[in-house]
Every structure is written in C-alpha cells, then in structure tokens.
Amino acid sequence: MTMEETEADDEALVADIASRASGVRDRVARAAHRAGRDPSEVRLIAVTKTHPVATVRAALAAGLTDLGENRVDELRDKSEAVAARWHLVGQLQRNKVRDVVGRVALVHSVDRPALVDALSRRAAQLGVVQDVLLQVNVGEDPAKGGCRLADVPVLVSYAAAAPGLRVVGLMTVPPLPGPGTTSDEAARPHFRSLREARDRFRAEHPALEELSMGMSDDLEAAVEEGATMVRIGSALFGSRTEAAR
C-alpha cells in the first residue's frame, strides 16, 4: 500500500467515526431535550475495546476526547501509545491497580473495600488523587460486577474516607433484556434506581455528581434518567469484525 493510499484510509476512518459520533450526539441531544436537560451535561466516553491504535488516533482526530477501555492490559498499551483522557470502564483486579492509578482520568468500576484499599495505597505511593466511581449491580445480575444497591452507603463512606481517592459518582451495567423487551425498556428502571440512589447520598457526599450509565443500545433511557456519562463502543466504531475489513 502506498503512502497516499494509507493517508486516504486514515482520512476515511476519521470521517466515518466523525459521522457516527455526530449520530450518537444527535441521539443524546434528542433524549436530553425530552427530559428537559442540556445535552452538554452528558459526556461521551468512546470505548475502543479490541480496536487498534489506529482507530484510537482516528477517534481523537474526529473530536472524541474521552476514551474508555475494558481491560487493563489494553488500556496500558494504548495509553502509552496515545495521549488522551482515558477511562477504565471494565472490572479491575487488585494486582492490576498499579497500571491504572495516575494513568486514567476515572476508574468506573470500584465495587469492594479491598479494591478501595489497593487504589488508595497506590495513589499514596504516587502522590496523586485518583477519581473513581462506585459500580453498582442494580439488577443483582450474577453476570455483572458491582456492589449491591443496599451496600452503597457503606462503600461510599469507606471510599470517601480513603486517602488519595475522590468518589465522584456511581456506575452501572444493567442486565440484558429478556425476550420481547427492548434494551431501553429493560434498562430504564435500573438507571432510575441508580439516579435515585445518587440523589439520596449526595446530601452526605456532595461530590457524588456523576452517573455513568448507558451504552450503544440503551443510551436514550440512560440520558432521560439522568446519565452524565454514556459509554459508547459499537455505535461509534462498529464491531471488531467491521474494523478489520
């Protein structure tokens, strides 16, 4: 492939992602307006899971500023190759904490005291303050991570008192929809429960402002129920198979 052909491919990828991003932002704006919200209150996290570094660079060129990864190893490699505002949106094991703290703008998946302790120790070692969200398994789906909704008050207080951590909100991944139910319909009550929990706890913990909820198939319900961040992958980048073509 010639340099000219490579540059043309790069430009086509940027244009495709920019077009998809415009469509996602339109969806966010329509949902926000239905809920009487300002669309600017919703941050778009572009999840580049399994996509190559070339796609990450194209995403930045297309104007996407917040990038997310599910796996720590992939996050480490991509963040070393491309400077961006990175988010860890997937599960985090304690033995991977050293590769995350100080590297990401936000950890979305803190769900237990032992992980709070590990993050706090690493933040103290580096002399940084790491922003985190508490992941809540609102639907109590055994296939999903997160603490129980009933455990949030204790975990919020525990994490808020941990040196080097700043708890700025909550995150959830709803259960998959059942037969005959759309993603929006299935996810909405879980999103609403998370917002109501956040609102209850803000009296004691005013820093709890963020709600990370909603993905490509259910972002409308998430925005209408108060999401401040939506984590979007396939609607921006297509499937991994599409990217490889």
Phi, psi and omega in degrees: 000133181283166178299321180297320179293321178297315179297322178295320177296317179298316180295322178295321179294316178300315181296320180295314180294320178299320179294316178296319180297322177298319178295319178295317180296325176296318178298316178299315183297317180296317179295319179298316181295323178298328181267003181072030182249161173273123180303335180292348178284350185250119180268135180267116176261114181273110186269112187263020181313127177072354179272150185285169180301326178302323178290323177299313179297320179295324178298316177296318179296333180276000175098008177274122189254337179250121183242141182236150175226148178272324186252137185295317182299318179292320177300313181300311184295317182288322180291332175288332181272330187223124176279124180202178172270101188266147176231137169265115184253354179258181183296149183232125174266152184299327182286356178255358186302322183297337179272000186244311185298131181083350180260334185244153174289327187204132170262120186270355199232040177277124189222007182200153182301322181298324178288322174304313181299316182295318178295318181296317179298316181293320178298321179294320178299321183271347183070037181236166171248122183257123175282139181220158168245151173267126179274129183242126177272077187301320182276001182048046178276119181297343179276354184246152175277174176118155176279165175288152179302323181293340182269355185299315183303316180293317182291322177300312181297319180296312182291324180295334180271354184282129179299139175084000178241146173231115181273115188248002179165194184234157179222150173212156170237114184286161174297157176295147180292148176279176180302136177076009180240134178282161179301318180299313182297317183291322186278333189306310182298330178289319177296319180296319179298321180293317179298316181296323177294314178303316182295323179294318187278345182292337178299321179268332183232080186297344178287350181284084182253329190272145171231106178266103182201143181105132177231196189303322186272345185226023185294330180298313179297321181298313181294318180296333180265003170114009180305138171256348176218135171241140185254104191245125178244283189298327179293340177263321190242356186070186178282167176299326179296317178299318183295331183278349183289000000 
